[in-house]
Amino acid sequence: MRLLAAVPPPSWEPGARPAEFLGAGPPPVFAGFGSFVAGGPEHPSALLVKAFRTAGGRDP
């Protein structure tokens, strides 16, 4: 099995805006559906955003 990951070089630092966002609260959460689409192209995203906000996540 082969694992691939996008790992930046050790010297890399994010720009000012991403660094500010990352430093302003808990680590961000990524959730993806891949190519899954059900109930229209916006439905899964709207459901995910609602669940994320209900759980106390922060918006970018």
C-alpha positions in Angstrom: 0.0 0.0 0.0 1.3 3.5 -0.9 0.3 6.6 1.1 0.6 10.0 -0.4 0.3 13.3 1.6 0.8 16.9 0.7 3.4 18.0 3.2 5.0 21.4 2.8 8.7 21.8 3.3 9.8 22.6 6.9 10.6 26.2 6.0 7.1 26.9 4.6 4.8 29.3 6.4 1.3 30.3 5.5 0.6 33.9 4.3 -0.8 36.5 6.8 -4.5 35.8 6.3 -4.3 32.0 6.7 -2.0 32.3 9.6 -4.4 34.8 11.3 -7.3 32.4 10.8 -5.4 29.4 12.0 -4.2 31.3 15.1 -7.6 32.6 16.0 -9.2 29.4 17.3 -9.3 25.7 17.2 -7.8 23.8 14.2 -10.1 23.8 11.1 -12.1 20.8 10.2 -12.2 19.5 6.6 -15.1 17.3 5.4 -15.5 16.3 1.8 -18.0 14.3 -0.2 -15.7 13.5 -3.1 -17.9 13.3 -6.2 -21.0 12.3 -4.2 -24.1 14.3 -5.1 -27.6 13.6 -3.6 -30.7 15.8 -3.5 -29.1 18.4 -5.8 -25.5 19.7 -5.9 -26.0 22.1 -2.9 -27.9 19.8 -0.5 -24.9 17.9 1.0 -22.9 21.1 1.5 -25.8 22.9 3.2 -26.4 19.9 5.5 -22.7 19.8 6.4 -22.5 23.5 7.1 -25.6 23.3 9.4 -24.1 20.3 11.3 -20.8 22.0 11.6 -22.3 25.2 13.0 -24.6 23.3 15.3 -21.4 21.5 16.7 -19.8 24.9 17.4 -17.5 25.1 14.4 -16.2 28.5 13.2 -16.6 29.9 9.7 -13.6 31.2 7.7 
